[in-house]
Amino acid sequence: MKKLKISTLLLSLTFMGALFSCSDDESTAKGSAKISATDAKVDAENVTGVFLSVKEIQAAGNANSKAVISFEDPLVFNLMAYQNGQTFAMGEGDLDVGSYNELRFILSAESDSYVELADGTKESLTIPSGTTSGYKINGAFDIAANSTTDIVADIDLRKALTVTGNGEYKLRPTGRVIEAEATGLIKGKVDGTLSSDEQLIVFAYKSGTYSDSETEAPSGDATRFEGSVNSAFVAQDGSYTLAFMEEGEYEIVVAKYSNQDADEDLEFESKLDAELMIDGSLFNAVDVSSNTTVSVDIVLSI
């Protein structure tokens, strides 16, 4: 009987050891995050560059943050150079397996990030807590064991970059984080006649979220069309691209801007009546699936 008890005890200890070993292996399982940044054009015509100086990228989840990539020398890049689906590759690093809801760009010295103007001058860029807890970009993503997740930080300077009452540039935390593999693309042409000093901007809203209050003059740091998911300037040939659109149904809103007071900013004129043409048929909304491109031509009533 004593031998049986000892054998049973040893078997139990062995099983418990294996159990804890498996649990430990799972808790330390790693995956990889490949991180890129992209943007949408700003309304200010005199702004030619918005430069960020990043010394570390962190991922946050469950009230904890972990470093993904640390740079020996700060990574400096012009965010405005990457629009219409173009991205700036920031790097790749390992992360614990799990779910995350935020990226944080930890910036180097405050004076290292700046705005560049058309005349070549540089203006300081205020990014609250940028050098401590970092510039925060919200959005859910998952890291799986032994695989790479392609993550895009869409900062959208049209909403993020604001000018305070005393003329200082400030970067608001309005961006979104998306898994590139779970997104599609909306692109096409806008059919309508405009004068040379007018500019069209296309906005995408999740279906049912747009209201006419979005066109009203904003208060505080907010912008018009604050609730839009994405936006794109319409090129001179009428083309536009809404990149990295997560799966779902979207409404498309078109607004006309112009430089009404001969300063260096585009001013909102009006929202335009628009019809969406997909494969020769009219639609009220656009359905986007991952890894697909939806061609949507927009016919304006001007």
DAUR-V246950 format. One record per run of one state. SS is the DSSP state (@ for helix, = for strand, . for the rest). FROM is the first residue (numbers start at 1). TO is the last residue. Records with the same first field share a line. If there is no record, write none. Layout:
SS = FROM-TO ; FROM-TO
This chain:
. = 1-1 ; 28-29 ; 40-43 ; 45-46 ; 62-63 ; 82-82 ; 84-87 ; 97-97 ; 108-109 ; 113-113 ; 118-121 ; 127-134 ; 144-147 ; 155-156 ; 164-168 ; 172-175 ; 192-197 ; 207-211 ; 216-229 ; 234-238 ; 247-247 ; 259-264 ; 266-266 ; 279-280 ; 284-285 ; 289-292 ; 296-296 ; 302-302
@ = 2-27 ; 79-81 ; 110-112 ; 157-160 ; 180-182 ; 212-215
= = 30-39 ; 44-44 ; 47-61 ; 64-78 ; 83-83 ; 88-96 ; 98-107 ; 114-117 ; 122-126 ; 135-143 ; 148-154 ; 161-163 ; 169-171 ; 176-179 ; 183-191 ; 198-206 ; 230-233 ; 239-246 ; 248-258 ; 265-265 ; 267-278 ; 281-283 ; 286-288 ; 293-295 ; 297-301
